[in-house]
Amino acid sequence: MNMILMSRAFPRLILVFAVLFCMISHAAPESIQGLDSTSAEPMAQSARPAPMSSHTLDSPEPESSPKSIAPPQAIKLIGLMDFGMLLDNLEGENTLWSTRTLWAVKLAPELGILLRDRQGLYRHGIYLGAYGLQNMGETRFLTRANLTAYYAYRGDRWRAYAGIFPRAKLQGEYPLLFFRKDFFFFQPNTNGLALQIPRQSDKRFSLSGEFVFDWYGGNLAKRYDEFFALGELRVDALRLLYVKANALLYHIKNAQLLAQDGAFSPSDPGSPDTQLLDEILYNVSVGLDFTRFAESTRVRALERADISLSALGSLERKRRSSVLGDFYLGAGGEISAKLQFRGFGIEESYYFGKPQMRYFGEYGESIYNGLPFYQASNLNRLNAYYEYKNDFLRVNVGFLFYTFDSTLALQQMLTLTLDTQKAFAHIR
């Protein structure tokens, strides 16, 4: 059995080391920068991966010194490598989500080729790499690994990614009903495309957003396909007020997976009755962000201050061979507040409304990527944490308390993300 596991892991090992070898042997020291590098920063409340690097593809070529007469390079080679660790421990007996402990490390090297356009900017890039993820204490080498290969365009007004690219490139802020933190860590890649309008925080009024299509599962021989479409539209006004709308549509056509509900076709008892599952999640928020207001005052140590009110809910239905089925309408609302001062932070949210994740008891986390505690009609979440960060390192230690249905659940979480390119730059 060990020989079989090693034979399966060996090609992944070769891929990871090949990328590392290319980065070390071919990338010049001056070009090994975190250009367009984003780390898979774990999510706290908003489940939003945040970029760790300030370099972008649209950064202009630095001005040549008086002694330099070499023209700008038409092609630039760069190396990227991100390291991350997640410790997630859930405690407390409850009927909604089984206790578990997750502890894993992840390494994601990439090699990029940047193309210079007529304006002298490196807006276009082609990237090839991989990620390797290892559960702590597991003897099998590489718990999970996969290829990363994508095209990226980063301009002033819009950005685009196409191929297999890190979810860390996403800029939207999505609620925990959509995605929880461990989903981004253990499923770090998007298979598809993303189109973005970046936020412009220096303006009194700005419009931003993104659209993501992720074909995350499929089997052509069995005619299975699983994908989701994700989007965000955000309006910021007066550097204080914001209005945001999120939407997430799942299309799950996988008879083997959906057959777990135990329903069989009346006309053919040997065939599963459930053929397809539709799920639509939505979130519309109105909030006040006092962070930029504090930046213009003497309260510089106030790193985050935000309060919002949201309409949050879902629509779900099964499509069966015997009957189409009706949508389950799970309408609700949520109030949330976030405050962070000198690294110490507190987040609290309260959800009220109909229970979400209607089929979680049948399929569990195989189809639901959000926080399972939203199955409760009333959920209070409190996150007390400390976060340390600098140019290349981010460490977050949090203690989370969930109360619902006269039940208390506890969660301890440690996340660490490291941008190795920036770390090496500090050493040099």
Disulfide bonds with the S-S distance in Angstrom:
none
